[in-house]
Amino acid sequence: MNSRETILEIYKRLLERYSKQDWWPSESRFEVIIGAILTQNTNWRNVEKAIENLKKANILTAEKMYQCNSQTLAELIRPSGYYNIKTKRIKNFLEWLFENYDGQIETLEPIETSCLREELLSINGIGKETADSILLYGLEKPTFIVDSYTARVLGRHGLIDSYCGYDDIKELFESNLDKDAKLYNEYHALIVTLGKEHCKKRPICDGCPLESLPHEIEEYF
């Protein structure tokens, strides 16, 4: 199979095994965006605890969080780890949002994806994975997210070399799949599920939905 065929076959097998994942669990777009920042260097359970604190404090809106002092915000998001750093990143995002878009998430919707991505990447503390998470899950824009699970799965199945970076992997997906936010959403979520269940640093190939595809089993990422 060529790259396109393999990428499509992987998606087909993962969907058959795990069904639709329907990411991202949230009550608002703003919650998704904050979650994308909080999930840096931590697991989702810790993010959920931080989000719950924000909800209990009744400040999980752009305006209230923008007005909240940094010390209070840091204490609320403490469960997510690196809370002082993440407080600064959230504040940086909010300053950008209020200075350029009057604090309204809705005003971001008409902006062309690549242009908005560049704007997000200009915010101190917002990297490529976080920017793409905001775009895809928060704003439903067609941009593929690359994380360690994605690189690991593709590397083991011979679709990328060790020197391939974030943009190379992102381009591989986007050039071989229809430009569809829902498809990108499901595919990424399915890869994460696979990574947690089978394609770990030390792989568990027995029973993996991709087991019969050519692959390497050494430790990877």
N, C-alpha and C positions, 0 to 999 in steps of 0.2 A: 504493500500500500504506500502511496505517496503521503506527504504531510497532511494535505487536506482530508484525504480519506481516513487517515489515522485519527486526526482530531475529531472528525465527525463520528467515527466508530467509538472513540472513548466516551464522547457525550452520550451516544445511544446506550452504551452499556451501563454507564453510571445512572442514567435516568431510569432504565429498566430495573436496576437494583434498588436504588434509593427513593425513586419517585420525586416529585417536585418538592423543592425545599422552601419556596416562598419567603425568601429573605427580603428585607431586613426587619426583624420584629421591632415595631415601634408604634407610637401613637401620633407622631408628627414628623415632618421632614426635618425640623430643627433637631429633634431628638436623635434622628439618624446621623446628622452631621456631628453633633457633640459626641455620640457614640463612636464615630469614626476616628475622632481625635483621641478619645479616651482609650481605645483599644490598642494603641501603639504600645508594644512591649509588655503586653499583659494578656490574660485570657478573658473570655467573654463573661465568665461568672463574676469576675472582679468589676467589669464594666457595669454589669447589671446592678451590683450593689451601689456603685456610684450614681447611676441613673436614678435608682430608687431614692437615694438621699436627696437628689435634686428635686424630685417630684414631691417628696414629703415637705421640703422647704418651700415648695411652690415657686420655684424660680426657673423652671425649665422652659423659658421663652427667651427669645433674643433680647428683648428690652430689659427684662428683669435681670438676666445674667450679665448684660452689659453694665447695668447700674450696680451690680453686686461687687463689693470690694474683694480684692484678690485673696486676702487672708481667709475670709469666709468661704469663698469658692474652693480654695485649696483644701480646706477641712472637709467640705462636702464630698469632694471627689477623691479623698484619701484612699479608699479601697482600690482604686485603679492603679495605684503605684505611680512613682515619679510625679506626684501630685503638684509640686511647685512648678515643675517644667511644663506640665500639661495645663496648668492654670494660665501660664504665660501664653501658651499656644492658643488656647481658647480665647483669651483676651485679644491676641493679635488678629484672630479671625473676626471677632466681633467688631474691632476697630475698623477693619477693612470693610465689613458689611455695612456699618453705619456711616462711614465716611463716603462710601461710593454708591450705596444702594439704600440709604435711609433705613437700614436695619430690616429690610423686607426680603425674605427668602424668595417670594414669588417673583420679584423683579429679575431674578437670575435665570428664570425659565427660558426667555426668548434668546438669550445669548448663545452664540454658536459654541459648540462643545470645546473645540480646540482653543478658542480665545479665552473661554472661562477657565479652562484648565491652566493656561499660562498665568492667569490672574491668581488663581489659588496657589500655584507653585511659587508665586512671588511673596506669599505670606510666610514670615519666619516661623518655622516649625511644621509647615505643611509640606510633606514630601509627596512623591509620586503615588504611592499606594493609598495614602490618606486622601489626596486630591481625587483620585479615581473612585474611591469609595464614596466620597461626597457626591460626585457627579452621577455615578451609577445608581447607588442605593438611595441617595437623598433627593436627586433631581431627575432620575430616570433617563439619563443621557447615555447613549451608546459608547461606552469606553470600557475596555476590558481591564480588570484588576489583576495584578500579578503579586503573588506573595510567595513565601518559602514553599508552601505546599505545591503551588503551580510549577515552580522551577524543579522541584523534586520529581514530580510525576513526569514532566516532559523530559527531564534529563535521563531518568531511568528507562524511558521508552524511546530513547534515541532521537528525539525531536529537536533537541538543542545541545550545544556543546557547553563545556564548563565556563567558557569565556563570555557566553551570551549574557547580556545585561537586561535590565527591566524593559527598556524600550524594544529590544530585539524580541523578547517573549511576547510582549503586548502586540507588536506588529504581526507576529506569527498567527496569533488568534484572529486578529481583526482582518487580516488579508485572506483568511481561509473560512471565515464565517460571515453570514449575512449581518449587516449593520443593524442589530436589533438589541435594544437594552434588555428586554425580557430574557432573550437567549443568553446574553452575557451574564445576567444576574443568576440564572439557573446554573449555568456551566460553572461559574466560579464557586457557587455554594456547594455544588456536587463535588468539586475537586477538594474543597475543605473537608467535606464529610469523608471522602476517600482517604485523605491524608491523616485524619484522626483515627480511622479504623484500620487501615492497611498500610498505606504508603508513609510509614513513619521513618524516622532516621534509621532505625533498624526495621526493615520492611517485614510485614507479615503477608507473604504472597499466597499462602494457602487460603483459598476461598475468596480471593480478591476478584472483583468483576473484570479486571484487566489481566488476570493471570495468564491467559492463553496468548496474549499479545507478546511479541518479542520484547524482552526487557533485561536489564541488569539488576542484580540484587544487592550490590554493595551498599554500604552506608553512603548517603547522599544528602548534603545539607543537614 
